[in-house]
Amino acid sequence: MIRKLSRFIFLLLILNFFYFENVFADISKVDEISKNLRCLVCQGQSVYDSNSDFALSVKMLISDKLSSGATEDEIYIFLKSKYGDWIVYEPEFNKYTLVLWILPLFLFIIGGLLIVRKVFINRKEK
C-alpha cells in the first residue's frame, strides 16, 4: 500500500515538474517580450516594469498569443500594427528609422574629430 502511494506521489511530482517547466518557460518568454515594449501610459517604463492597466493587458495579450502558438515576431508585428513602431524599444532598420541608427554614429565621429583637432591645435601652439 505504501509502495503504491509513494509511486503515485512520485509520478505526480514528475508530471508537475514537466507542467510547471512549460508554465515557467511561457512566463519567461512573456517577460522577455514585455521588456522590449514601451508602456504607453507610463513615461520611460517598459511594459515589464509598469503596473498600469495598459501594461497588464499587454502582458495578458502576449501570454494569450504565445499560448495560441504565435511567435515572438508575430507578436511584435501585431503590436506595431496596433500601436505603431514607437511601442518597441529597438526599432527595425528601415528607411524610416535610418536617422535613428546613423545619427549617433555620425555625432560620435564628428565629436571625435573635434577633439582630435583641438588636441593638435593645442600641441602646435606650445
PEWOGI-V400651 format. One record per residue. RES is the residue in one small letter. NEAR is the number of other ideal C-beta (glycine too) atoms within 8 Angstrom. Layout:
RES | NEAR
RES | NEAR
This chain:
m | 4
i | 5
r | 6
k | 7
l | 8
s | 8
r | 8
f | 8
i | 8
f | 8
l | 8
l | 8
l | 8
i | 8
l | 8
n | 8
f | 8
f | 8
y | 8
f | 8
e | 8
n | 8
v | 8
f | 8
a | 8
d | 11
i | 8
s | 8
k | 10
v | 12
d | 9
e | 9
i | 12
s | 14
k | 9
n | 10
l | 14
r | 10
c | 14
l | 6
v | 8
c | 9
q | 3
g | 3
q | 10
s | 12
v | 14
y | 9
d | 7
s | 12
n | 4
s | 9
d | 6
f | 11
a | 16
l | 9
s | 8
v | 13
k | 11
m | 8
l | 8
i | 12
s | 10
d | 8
k | 11
l | 12
s | 7
s | 6
g | 4
a | 8
t | 5
e | 8
d | 6
e | 9
i | 13
y | 11
i | 8
f | 10
l | 12
k | 11
s | 5
k | 5
y | 7
g | 5
d | 9
w | 6
i | 10
v | 13
y | 6
e | 4
p | 7
e | 6
f | 6
n | 6
k | 4
y | 5
t | 11
l | 9
v | 6
l | 7
w | 9
i | 8
l | 8
p | 7
l | 8
f | 8
l | 8
f | 8
i | 8
i | 8
g | 8
g | 8
l | 8
l | 8
i | 8
v | 8
r | 8
k | 8
v | 8
f | 8
i | 8
n | 8
r | 7
k | 6
e | 5
k | 4
